[in-house]
Amino acid sequence: MSSSDRGRRSIRRLGTIGVAAIAFALGACSVQPLYGPASFSDSGTVQATLTRISVGQVTDRVGQQVRNRVIFQMAGGKEISDPLYHMTLTVTSREIGLGITTTEASPVYSIIVQATFTVKRVGTDEVLITGTSRASASYNRVNQIYANTRAKLDAENRAAEQVGNEIAIRVATAVSAGS
């Protein structure tokens, strides 16, 4: 046995020990599934707590799209009978022209949807989470009125869906963290 074989064996042992140490360190992390059991909530799971968050009314079509998406993501679209938390939601949307042609018309538009939300515990007004979510979706305008209207609605729906998904994930994360 040569000295280079011993060196390789000791390097291999150190590598094995290093991998084992990393595995033990990662095993000690408190990473857990977002929708798995948790001991902090009244009913024991993040999903059960999410189904007890009521969402306030909004005033326009895009706001309703965001609200519907949040409710669907958190409670599967079910009505909340005994809310533990209440979410207030304020949604705004705007349209921006992105390019200019030789006729000074913009063929490409972007819809920007922004929602500000606050989730408070019912009765105590203890804030669980507050935040703002924003998304954009673009569409092209053509020389047909119906096609333009439909393209704008589709862009609003896409942006509203993104905002609703983000809000639901952020609320689920806050519930999971128990903040």
Secondary structure, DSSP 8 states (H G I E B T S, - for coil): --HHHHHHHHHHHHHHHHHHHHHHHHHTS----TTSB-SSSSSSBHHHHHTTEEE---SSHHHHHHHHHHHHHHHTT---SS-SEEEEEEEEEEEEE----TTS--SEEEEEEEEEEEEEETTT--EEEEEEEEEEEEEE--S-HHHHHHHHHHHHHHHHHHHHHHHHHHHHHHHHHT-
